[in-house]
Amino acid sequence: MSNQGLIDRDLQVLWHPCTQMKDHEWLPVIPIRRGQGVWLEDFEGNRYIDAISSWWVNLFGHNNPRISGAIKAQLDQLEHVILAGFSHEPVVRLSERLVEITPTGLTRCFYADNGSSAIEVALKMSYHYWRNCGQHNKTRFINLSGSYHGETLGALALGDVSLYKETYAPLLLTPITVPSPDCYRREPGVDCASHSREMFRHMEAALAKHAHEACAVIVEPLVQCASGMRMYDPVYLSLLREACNRHGVHLIADEIAVGFGRTGSLFACEQADITPDFMCLSKGLTGGYLPLSVTLTREAIYQAFYDDYEKLTAFLHSHSYTGNPLACSAALATLDIFATEPVIEHNQKLAAYMATATAHLHDHPHVAEVRQTGMILAIEMVKDKANREEFPWQERRGLRVYQHALSQGALLRPLGNVIYFMPPYVITEAEIDRLGVVATEGIDFATR
């Protein structure tokens, strides 16, 4: 089979996600035949470094033998069974493991199929908890500007990226939006911790005003990924946890993208030493193999739904493939790798090397900032470095970086004009060096 043969077939039947399909009249789809480690290979032998972990899901490389082996073994036992009224060993074992490794106090696991669905679960649980407790006035949610939580209607409503949200605004509930602590916006000479602390006054004011009607605050801990890898200091989370306790509002931590080692700790919340009321996990949960998500919550929240059937307090939410045994087996194998290998320590070394490999870009005339949190590194490409003037979005400069990178054997899919590395944890220093060169060449190409 040839690349072009599959492309022709693809364009007859597929509608690709997050894509203006007319672009594919001149921007070819890249058909992939196989993957190994950080590499993807097409039908003509061209290879690409998967620098974005295939949309942030792949942790330990494509075709990882431990995860593949676990799925194959499970396939001979049980492929799927309804989780309402039934159970199976992989989902019980995974739940035990997750309760053990997540922040103290999260004791119950509710499974869904993807990250957006995990957010929907958390939103509904929070609202329903307050309803079960007799507080029917609590119907709203507080979010951060620039946030992103998924594409289903509830999750989309709680996001704040207009590109995804504006079209559907008439269909969405209205959140209370608080300015983000995004440290890119800090004044010269101000450190990130001080900026994050100062920006918290907006959240404090919103909680003081709206606590009577607010179910929960939802945040992406430390990194707001889809809005351009916007980063802030853990002190914001510490202040937020205390304020939510004081005002009687839940805290939802969307760790779908930042969990499982991405930020330098197993979970981003650990860096603030906090436990949210709900923690949403997906993406890296299965090592990038199969769709699975989980919403963890506290025992007190679980108990508010626990009553006689006639009270109608049960959480009647479900998905057909909830707790799929194959996906749970992939997740267990992923957790086994964390348990038996020094993943976090290794990532810290890789993160330091990524910083070194891109350090020269701090002085690039079209780079306003190179920022990093753990294994997430972002390069802010601008028209004018002195005043941080952005390129007009219509020029699609980031797309030029993407095209150049593909020609040089790398998958870099920018977020607007933000180029980022978010690679699998099995990447080598030589491969990081290559990404540094390709990104630099791509920025030079895109800004000339």
NUTIMAR-57242 format. One record per residue (C-alpha): residue number from 1; z, x, y. Coordinates in steps of 0.1 Angstrom, whole numbers, plus 5000, padded with zeros to 4 digits. Layout:
BEGIN
+--------+------+------+------+
: kolmar :   zz :   xx :   yy :
+--------+------+------+------+
:    NUM :    Z :    X :    Y :
...
+--------+------+------+------+
END
This chain:
BEGIN
+--------+------+------+------+
: kolmar :   zz :   xx :   yy :
+--------+------+------+------+
:      1 : 5000 : 5000 : 5000 :
:      2 : 4992 : 5013 : 5035 :
:      3 : 5011 : 5008 : 5067 :
:      4 : 4983 : 4988 : 5083 :
:      5 : 4979 : 4966 : 5053 :
:      6 : 5016 : 4955 : 5055 :
:      7 : 5015 : 4952 : 5093 :
:      8 : 4985 : 4928 : 5090 :
:      9 : 5003 : 4907 : 5065 :
:     10 : 5035 : 4908 : 5085 :
:     11 : 5019 : 4895 : 5117 :
:     12 : 5004 : 4865 : 5099 :
:     13 : 5038 : 4851 : 5088 :
:     14 : 5068 : 4868 : 5105 :
:     15 : 5086 : 4861 : 5137 :
:     16 : 5107 : 4892 : 5144 :
:     17 : 5142 : 4890 : 5160 :
:     18 : 5148 : 4900 : 5196 :
:     19 : 5111 : 4905 : 5202 :
:     20 : 5083 : 4893 : 5224 :
:     21 : 5057 : 4890 : 5196 :
:     22 : 5028 : 4896 : 5219 :
:     23 : 5040 : 4932 : 5223 :
:     24 : 5028 : 4938 : 5188 :
:     25 : 4992 : 4935 : 5199 :
:     26 : 4997 : 4971 : 5212 :
:     27 : 5031 : 4982 : 5198 :
:     28 : 5028 : 4985 : 5160 :
:     29 : 5055 : 4972 : 5137 :
:     30 : 5068 : 5001 : 5116 :
:     31 : 5068 : 4992 : 5079 :
:     32 : 5095 : 5009 : 5059 :
:     33 : 5091 : 5017 : 5022 :
:     34 : 5124 : 5034 : 5015 :
:     35 : 5155 : 5049 : 5030 :
:     36 : 5176 : 5079 : 5021 :
:     37 : 5206 : 5091 : 5040 :
:     38 : 5198 : 5090 : 5078 :
:     39 : 5161 : 5089 : 5070 :
:     40 : 5136 : 5059 : 5069 :
:     41 : 5101 : 5065 : 5054 :
:     42 : 5070 : 5044 : 5059 :
:     43 : 5041 : 5038 : 5034 :
:     44 : 5022 : 5069 : 5047 :
:     45 : 5051 : 5094 : 5044 :
:     46 : 5062 : 5094 : 5080 :
:     47 : 5099 : 5098 : 5083 :
:     48 : 5123 : 5086 : 5111 :
:     49 : 5159 : 5095 : 5118 :
:     50 : 5178 : 5062 : 5119 :
:     51 : 5197 : 5071 : 5151 :
:     52 : 5210 : 5035 : 5156 :
:     53 : 5222 : 5028 : 5120 :
:     54 : 5197 : 4999 : 5117 :
:     55 : 5214 : 4978 : 5144 :
:     56 : 5248 : 4995 : 5140 :
:     57 : 5254 : 4985 : 5104 :
:     58 : 5248 : 5016 : 5083 :
:     59 : 5278 : 5039 : 5079 :
:     60 : 5272 : 5062 : 5050 :
:     61 : 5234 : 5064 : 5048 :
:     62 : 5207 : 5045 : 5032 :
:     63 : 5207 : 5043 : 4994 :
:     64 : 5243 : 5055 : 4992 :
:     65 : 5250 : 5059 : 4955 :
:     66 : 5286 : 5047 : 4956 :
:     67 : 5278 : 5015 : 4974 :
:     68 : 5246 : 5009 : 4954 :
:     69 : 5264 : 5015 : 4922 :
:     70 : 5292 : 4990 : 4931 :
:     71 : 5266 : 4963 : 4938 :
:     72 : 5247 : 4970 : 4905 :
:     73 : 5280 : 4968 : 4885 :
:     74 : 5290 : 4935 : 4901 :
:     75 : 5255 : 4920 : 4896 :
:     76 : 5261 : 4921 : 4859 :
:     77 : 5293 : 4901 : 4863 :
:     78 : 5290 : 4875 : 4889 :
:     79 : 5264 : 4871 : 4917 :
:     80 : 5281 : 4842 : 4936 :
:     81 : 5305 : 4813 : 4933 :
:     82 : 5317 : 4786 : 4957 :
:     83 : 5349 : 4798 : 4975 :
:     84 : 5362 : 4763 : 4981 :
:     85 : 5386 : 4757 : 4952 :
:     86 : 5374 : 4788 : 4934 :
:     87 : 5381 : 4825 : 4938 :
:     88 : 5370 : 4858 : 4923 :
:     89 : 5385 : 4893 : 4920 :
:     90 : 5363 : 4911 : 4945 :
:     91 : 5372 : 4888 : 4974 :
:     92 : 5409 : 4889 : 4966 :
:     93 : 5409 : 4927 : 4963 :
:     94 : 5389 : 4930 : 4995 :
:     95 : 5413 : 4907 : 5014 :
:     96 : 5443 : 4928 : 5001 :
:     97 : 5427 : 4960 : 5013 :
:     98 : 5418 : 4946 : 5047 :
:     99 : 5453 : 4932 : 5053 :
:    100 : 5466 : 4967 : 5044 :
:    101 : 5443 : 4987 : 5067 :
:    102 : 5440 : 4965 : 5098 :
:    103 : 5466 : 4964 : 5125 :
:    104 : 5501 : 4952 : 5113 :
:    105 : 5505 : 4914 : 5114 :
:    106 : 5471 : 4903 : 5104 :
:    107 : 5477 : 4886 : 5070 :
:    108 : 5449 : 4861 : 5064 :
:    109 : 5412 : 4866 : 5058 :
:    110 : 5385 : 4839 : 5064 :
:    111 : 5350 : 4849 : 5054 :
:    112 : 5316 : 4841 : 5068 :
:    113 : 5281 : 4856 : 5066 :
:    114 : 5276 : 4875 : 5099 :
:    115 : 5292 : 4886 : 5131 :
:    116 : 5283 : 4856 : 5152 :
:    117 : 5298 : 4834 : 5125 :
:    118 : 5330 : 4853 : 5125 :
:    119 : 5332 : 4848 : 5163 :
:    120 : 5326 : 4810 : 5158 :
:    121 : 5355 : 4810 : 5132 :
:    122 : 5379 : 4827 : 5157 :
:    123 : 5369 : 4804 : 5186 :
:    124 : 5374 : 4773 : 5164 :
:    125 : 5406 : 4785 : 5148 :
:    126 : 5421 : 4793 : 5182 :
:    127 : 5412 : 4760 : 5197 :
:    128 : 5423 : 4741 : 5166 :
:    129 : 5456 : 4760 : 5164 :
:    130 : 5466 : 4748 : 5199 :
:    131 : 5454 : 4713 : 5190 :
:    132 : 5476 : 4713 : 5159 :
:    133 : 5505 : 4724 : 5181 :
:    134 : 5500 : 4695 : 5204 :
:    135 : 5484 : 4714 : 5233 :
:    136 : 5452 : 4694 : 5237 :
:    137 : 5447 : 4708 : 5272 :
:    138 : 5438 : 4742 : 5258 :
:    139 : 5400 : 4741 : 5255 :
:    140 : 5386 : 4771 : 5274 :
:    141 : 5381 : 4808 : 5268 :
:    142 : 5383 : 4839 : 5290 :
:    143 : 5357 : 4867 : 5286 :
:    144 : 5345 : 4898 : 5303 :
:    145 : 5314 : 4903 : 5324 :
:    146 : 5288 : 4921 : 5304 :
:    147 : 5302 : 4910 : 5271 :
:    148 : 5282 : 4901 : 5240 :
:    149 : 5295 : 4883 : 5209 :
:    150 : 5264 : 4870 : 5191 :
:    151 : 5236 : 4845 : 5192 :
:    152 : 5250 : 4812 : 5178 :
:    153 : 5259 : 4788 : 5205 :
:    154 : 5297 : 4794 : 5206 :
:    155 : 5293 : 4831 : 5204 :
:    156 : 5265 : 4831 : 5229 :
:    157 : 5285 : 4811 : 5254 :
:    158 : 5313 : 4837 : 5253 :
:    159 : 5288 : 4865 : 5260 :
:    160 : 5276 : 4875 : 5295 :
:    161 : 5242 : 4891 : 5291 :
:    162 : 5218 : 4869 : 5310 :
:    163 : 5188 : 4881 : 5291 :
:    164 : 5201 : 4864 : 5259 :
:    165 : 5221 : 4836 : 5275 :
:    166 : 5204 : 4822 : 5306 :
:    167 : 5177 : 4802 : 5288 :
:    168 : 5203 : 4783 : 5268 :
:    169 : 5228 : 4777 : 5295 :
:    170 : 5225 : 4739 : 5294 :
:    171 : 5237 : 4740 : 5258 :
:    172 : 5267 : 4762 : 5263 :
:    173 : 5304 : 4758 : 5271 :
:    174 : 5315 : 4775 : 5302 :
:    175 : 5339 : 4804 : 5299 :
:    176 : 5362 : 4819 : 5326 :
:    177 : 5345 : 4853 : 5332 :
:    178 : 5365 : 4882 : 5345 :
:    179 : 5350 : 4915 : 5358 :
:    180 : 5346 : 4941 : 5331 :
:    181 : 5367 : 4973 : 5332 :
:    182 : 5334 : 4992 : 5326 :
:    183 : 5341 : 5028 : 5337 :
:    184 : 5305 : 5035 : 5348 :
:    185 : 5314 : 5014 : 5379 :
:    186 : 5345 : 5035 : 5389 :
:    187 : 5346 : 5053 : 5422 :
:    188 : 5340 : 5090 : 5424 :
:    189 : 5370 : 5110 : 5415 :
:    190 : 5388 : 5081 : 5397 :
:    191 : 5395 : 5087 : 5360 :
:    192 : 5386 : 5060 : 5334 :
:    193 : 5422 : 5051 : 5327 :
:    194 : 5431 : 5045 : 5363 :
:    195 : 5399 : 5024 : 5368 :
:    196 : 5406 : 5003 : 5337 :
:    197 : 5442 : 4998 : 5349 :
:    198 : 5431 : 4987 : 5383 :
:    199 : 5404 : 4963 : 5369 :
:    200 : 5431 : 4946 : 5349 :
:    201 : 5443 : 4928 : 5380 :
:    202 : 5414 : 4905 : 5377 :
:    203 : 5424 : 4896 : 5341 :
:    204 : 5460 : 4891 : 5352 :
:    205 : 5449 : 4867 : 5379 :
:    206 : 5427 : 4847 : 5356 :
:    207 : 5455 : 4844 : 5330 :
:    208 : 5480 : 4833 : 5357 :
:    209 : 5456 : 4807 : 5369 :
:    210 : 5441 : 4794 : 5336 :
:    211 : 5467 : 4800 : 5309 :
:    212 : 5475 : 4763 : 5307 :
:    213 : 5439 : 4755 : 5297 :
:    214 : 5429 : 4788 : 5280 :
:    215 : 5429 : 4791 : 5242 :
:    216 : 5421 : 4828 : 5240 :
:    217 : 5407 : 4859 : 5257 :
:    218 : 5379 : 4876 : 5238 :
:    219 : 5369 : 4912 : 5242 :
:    220 : 5349 : 4940 : 5225 :
:    221 : 5376 : 4967 : 5223 :
:    222 : 5366 : 5000 : 5242 :
:    223 : 5328 : 4995 : 5241 :
:    224 : 5307 : 4966 : 5253 :
:    225 : 5277 : 4975 : 5232 :
:    226 : 5248 : 4951 : 5239 :
:    227 : 5252 : 4954 : 5277 :
:    228 : 5245 : 4991 : 5276 :
:    229 : 5273 : 5007 : 5257 :
:    230 : 5298 : 5001 : 5286 :
:    231 : 5330 : 5019 : 5279 :
:    232 : 5366 : 5015 : 5291 :
:    233 : 5401 : 5030 : 5285 :
:    234 : 5425 : 5018 : 5258 :
:    235 : 5451 : 5011 : 5285 :
:    236 : 5432 : 4979 : 5293 :
:    237 : 5439 : 4966 : 5258 :
:    238 : 5476 : 4975 : 5260 :
:    239 : 5479 : 4956 : 5293 :
:    240 : 5459 : 4927 : 5279 :
:    241 : 5480 : 4923 : 5248 :
:    242 : 5512 : 4921 : 5268 :
:    243 : 5497 : 4897 : 5293 :
:    244 : 5484 : 4874 : 5266 :
:    245 : 5518 : 4873 : 5250 :
:    246 : 5534 : 4865 : 5283 :
:    247 : 5510 : 4838 : 5292 :
:    248 : 5508 : 4822 : 5258 :
:    249 : 5471 : 4829 : 5252 :
:    250 : 5455 : 4843 : 5220 :
:    251 : 5437 : 4876 : 5220 :
:    252 : 5404 : 4878 : 5200 :
:    253 : 5392 : 4914 : 5192 :
:    254 : 5355 : 4915 : 5184 :
:    255 : 5354 : 4947 : 5164 :
:    256 : 5321 : 4937 : 5147 :
:    257 : 5302 : 4967 : 5162 :
:    258 : 5331 : 4991 : 5170 :
:    259 : 5351 : 4988 : 5138 :
:    260 : 5351 : 5011 : 5108 :
:    261 : 5353 : 5044 : 5125 :
:    262 : 5328 : 5040 : 5153 :
:    263 : 5352 : 5048 : 5181 :
:    264 : 5371 : 5077 : 5166 :
:    265 : 5397 : 5056 : 5148 :
:    266 : 5393 : 5032 : 5119 :
:    267 : 5396 : 5002 : 5144 :
:    268 : 5393 : 5005 : 5181 :
:    269 : 5425 : 4984 : 5186 :
:    270 : 5445 : 5013 : 5170 :
:    271 : 5439 : 5034 : 5201 :
:    272 : 5460 : 5010 : 5221 :
:    273 : 5484 : 5004 : 5193 :
:    274 : 5479 : 4966 : 5195 :
:    275 : 5475 : 4938 : 5170 :
:    276 : 5451 : 4910 : 5182 :
:    277 : 5457 : 4874 : 5171 :
:    278 : 5422 : 4874 : 5156 :
:    279 : 5401 : 4903 : 5146 :
:    280 : 5364 : 4898 : 5138 :
:    281 : 5347 : 4923 : 5115 :
:    282 : 5311 : 4926 : 5101 :
:    283 : 5282 : 4951 : 5104 :
:    284 : 5298 : 4983 : 5089 :
:    285 : 5321 : 4961 : 5066 :
:    286 : 5295 : 4965 : 5037 :
:    287 : 5282 : 4999 : 5048 :
:    288 : 5251 : 4982 : 5060 :
:    289 : 5241 : 4967 : 5026 :
:    290 : 5247 : 4930 : 5026 :
:    291 : 5256 : 4902 : 5051 :
:    292 : 5294 : 4896 : 5052 :
:    293 : 5319 : 4890 : 5080 :
:    294 : 5356 : 4883 : 5081 :
:    295 : 5380 : 4869 : 5107 :
:    296 : 5416 : 4881 : 5102 :
:    297 : 5445 : 4863 : 5118 :
:    298 : 5483 : 4861 : 5118 :
:    299 : 5505 : 4841 : 5094 :
:    300 : 5518 : 4819 : 5122 :
:    301 : 5483 : 4807 : 5129 :
:    302 : 5476 : 4801 : 5093 :
:    303 : 5508 : 4781 : 5090 :
:    304 : 5498 : 4758 : 5118 :
:    305 : 5470 : 4744 : 5096 :
:    306 : 5492 : 4742 : 5064 :
:    307 : 5502 : 4706 : 5059 :
:    308 : 5497 : 4675 : 5039 :
:    309 : 5460 : 4665 : 5037 :
:    310 : 5466 : 4632 : 5054 :
:    311 : 5477 : 4650 : 5086 :
:    312 : 5441 : 4662 : 5090 :
:    313 : 5451 : 4697 : 5102 :
:    314 : 5429 : 4716 : 5077 :
:    315 : 5403 : 4741 : 5090 :
:    316 : 5372 : 4724 : 5076 :
:    317 : 5347 : 4752 : 5083 :
:    318 : 5325 : 4767 : 5057 :
:    319 : 5294 : 4788 : 5048 :
:    320 : 5275 : 4786 : 5016 :
:    321 : 5278 : 4823 : 5008 :
:    322 : 5313 : 4827 : 5020 :
:    323 : 5330 : 4857 : 5003 :
:    324 : 5299 : 4865 : 4982 :
:    325 : 5310 : 4888 : 4953 :
:    326 : 5281 : 4912 : 4957 :
:    327 : 5288 : 4917 : 4994 :
:    328 : 5326 : 4920 : 4987 :
:    329 : 5318 : 4947 : 4962 :
:    330 : 5297 : 4966 : 4988 :
:    331 : 5326 : 4963 : 5012 :
:    332 : 5351 : 4976 : 4986 :
:    333 : 5329 : 5006 : 4979 :
:    334 : 5327 : 5013 : 5016 :
:    335 : 5365 : 5011 : 5020 :
:    336 : 5368 : 5035 : 4989 :
:    337 : 5347 : 5061 : 5008 :
:    338 : 5371 : 5058 : 5038 :
:    339 : 5401 : 5061 : 5014 :
:    340 : 5388 : 5091 : 4994 :
:    341 : 5370 : 5112 : 5020 :
:    342 : 5381 : 5125 : 5055 :
:    343 : 5356 : 5102 : 5073 :
:    344 : 5375 : 5099 : 5106 :
:    345 : 5382 : 5136 : 5108 :
:    346 : 5346 : 5144 : 5100 :
:    347 : 5334 : 5118 : 5126 :
:    348 : 5355 : 5135 : 5153 :
:    349 : 5337 : 5168 : 5146 :
:    350 : 5303 : 5151 : 5146 :
:    351 : 5312 : 5133 : 5179 :
:    352 : 5321 : 5166 : 5195 :
:    353 : 5288 : 5180 : 5183 :
:    354 : 5269 : 5151 : 5197 :
:    355 : 5285 : 5158 : 5231 :
:    356 : 5274 : 5194 : 5229 :
:    357 : 5239 : 5185 : 5219 :
:    358 : 5235 : 5163 : 5249 :
:    359 : 5256 : 5182 : 5275 :
:    360 : 5225 : 5195 : 5293 :
:    361 : 5215 : 5159 : 5301 :
:    362 : 5244 : 5156 : 5326 :
:    363 : 5223 : 5176 : 5350 :
:    364 : 5190 : 5158 : 5343 :
:    365 : 5176 : 5143 : 5376 :
:    366 : 5171 : 5109 : 5360 :
:    367 : 5204 : 5107 : 5341 :
:    368 : 5234 : 5091 : 5359 :
:    369 : 5259 : 5095 : 5331 :
:    370 : 5263 : 5106 : 5296 :
:    371 : 5293 : 5087 : 5282 :
:    372 : 5308 : 5087 : 5247 :
:    373 : 5335 : 5069 : 5226 :
:    374 : 5336 : 5084 : 5192 :
:    375 : 5304 : 5081 : 5173 :
:    376 : 5288 : 5061 : 5202 :
:    377 : 5270 : 5082 : 5228 :
:    378 : 5250 : 5066 : 5257 :
:    379 : 5227 : 5081 : 5283 :
:    380 : 5222 : 5061 : 5314 :
:    381 : 5186 : 5067 : 5327 :
:    382 : 5181 : 5059 : 5364 :
:    383 : 5154 : 5062 : 5391 :
:    384 : 5177 : 5080 : 5416 :
:    385 : 5206 : 5100 : 5404 :
:    386 : 5224 : 5103 : 5438 :
:    387 : 5229 : 5066 : 5443 :
:    388 : 5224 : 5054 : 5407 :
:    389 : 5194 : 5033 : 5416 :
:    390 : 5180 : 5017 : 5385 :
:    391 : 5144 : 5015 : 5375 :
:    392 : 5129 : 4980 : 5378 :
:    393 : 5134 : 4964 : 5344 :
:    394 : 5097 : 4953 : 5345 :
:    395 : 5087 : 4989 : 5341 :
:    396 : 5103 : 4991 : 5306 :
:    397 : 5111 : 5028 : 5309 :
:    398 : 5134 : 5026 : 5279 :
:    399 : 5105 : 5014 : 5258 :
:    400 : 5086 : 5046 : 5266 :
:    401 : 5115 : 5066 : 5252 :
:    402 : 5114 : 5045 : 5221 :
:    403 : 5076 : 5051 : 5217 :
:    404 : 5080 : 5088 : 5222 :
:    405 : 5109 : 5090 : 5197 :
:    406 : 5088 : 5073 : 5170 :
:    407 : 5060 : 5098 : 5175 :
:    408 : 5086 : 5125 : 5169 :
:    409 : 5102 : 5110 : 5138 :
:    410 : 5133 : 5092 : 5153 :
:    411 : 5143 : 5056 : 5157 :
:    412 : 5159 : 5053 : 5192 :
:    413 : 5159 : 5017 : 5204 :
:    414 : 5173 : 5017 : 5239 :
:    415 : 5192 : 4989 : 5256 :
:    416 : 5171 : 4986 : 5287 :
:    417 : 5173 : 5020 : 5303 :
:    418 : 5203 : 5031 : 5283 :
:    419 : 5194 : 5055 : 5255 :
:    420 : 5221 : 5058 : 5228 :
:    421 : 5230 : 5075 : 5195 :
:    422 : 5250 : 5054 : 5170 :
:    423 : 5240 : 5072 : 5138 :
:    424 : 5252 : 5069 : 5102 :
:    425 : 5282 : 5092 : 5095 :
:    426 : 5262 : 5113 : 5071 :
:    427 : 5241 : 5128 : 5099 :
:    428 : 5240 : 5166 : 5100 :
:    429 : 5243 : 5189 : 5130 :
:    430 : 5207 : 5198 : 5127 :
:    431 : 5196 : 5162 : 5128 :
:    432 : 5218 : 5156 : 5159 :
:    433 : 5202 : 5186 : 5176 :
:    434 : 5168 : 5170 : 5168 :
:    435 : 5179 : 5138 : 5184 :
:    436 : 5191 : 5156 : 5215 :
:    437 : 5156 : 5172 : 5219 :
:    438 : 5137 : 5140 : 5212 :
:    439 : 5159 : 5120 : 5237 :
:    440 : 5154 : 5147 : 5264 :
:    441 : 5116 : 5147 : 5258 :
:    442 : 5116 : 5109 : 5258 :
:    443 : 5135 : 5107 : 5291 :
:    444 : 5112 : 5133 : 5307 :
:    445 : 5081 : 5113 : 5294 :
:    446 : 5095 : 5080 : 5306 :
:    447 : 5105 : 5091 : 5341 :
:    448 : 5075 : 5112 : 5352 :
+--------+------+------+------+
END
